[in-house]
């Protein structure tokens, strides 16, 4: 495996961990992608960007049980 492929694999692994940390591991993939597309539209440095970043920083510091989203169905499965 080349160094570039290893870096890409590690990046995907870490991003998957973020999804799990957010409590979205069973969420519909189209829902996740739609949410990420919306997040990409948030202007860096804006009040909304800072607000969301603060939420994320607190979630990384908290235990994974504390960060589960109450809006995700437990058994939604991949679609």
C-alpha positions in Angstrom: 0.0 0.0 0.0 1.4 3.4 -0.9 1.8 6.2 1.6 -1.0 8.2 -0.2 -3.4 5.3 0.1 -2.5 4.8 3.7 -3.2 8.4 4.4 -6.6 8.2 2.6 -7.5 5.1 4.5 -6.7 6.7 7.8 -8.7 9.8 6.9 -11.8 7.7 6.1 -11.4 5.8 9.3 -11.2 9.0 11.3 -14.2 10.5 9.6 -16.2 7.3 10.2 -15.3 7.7 13.9 -16.8 11.2 13.8 -20.1 9.8 12.5 -20.1 7.2 15.3 -19.3 9.9 17.9 -22.2 12.0 16.7 -24.6 9.0 17.2 -25.3 8.7 13.5 -23.9 5.3 12.7 -27.3 3.9 11.9 -28.6 7.0 10.0 -29.7 6.9 6.4 -26.6 7.6 4.2 -28.6 10.1 2.0 -29.6 12.0 5.2 -25.9 12.1 6.3 -24.7 13.3 2.9 -27.5 15.9 2.8 -26.4 17.2 6.2 -22.8 17.3 5.2 -23.6 19.2 2.0 -25.5 21.8 4.1 -22.6 22.0 6.5 -20.3 22.7 3.6 -22.3 25.8 2.8 -21.7 27.3 6.3 -19.2 30.2 5.9 -16.0 29.5 7.9 -15.7 32.0 10.7 -19.4 32.9 10.7 -21.4 32.8 13.9 -23.1 29.5 12.8 -19.7 28.0 12.0 -18.4 29.0 15.5 -21.6 27.7 17.1 -21.3 24.3 15.4 -17.6 24.0 16.1 -18.2 24.7 19.8 -20.8 21.9 19.9 -18.3 19.6 18.2 -15.5 20.5 20.6 -17.7 19.8 23.6 -18.8 16.5 22.1 -15.2 15.3 21.6 -14.5 16.1 25.3 -17.6 14.3 26.5 -18.1 10.5 26.7 -19.7 9.0 23.5 -22.9 8.1 25.5 -23.4 11.9 26.2 -23.2 12.8 22.5 -25.8 10.5 21.0 -28.4 12.4 18.9 -31.9 11.9 20.2 -33.3 12.2 16.7 -31.6 9.1 15.2 -33.6 5.9 15.1 -31.6 3.1 16.7 -32.3 0.5 14.0 -32.6 2.7 10.9 -29.9 0.7 9.1 -28.1 1.7 5.9 -30.2 2.7 2.9 
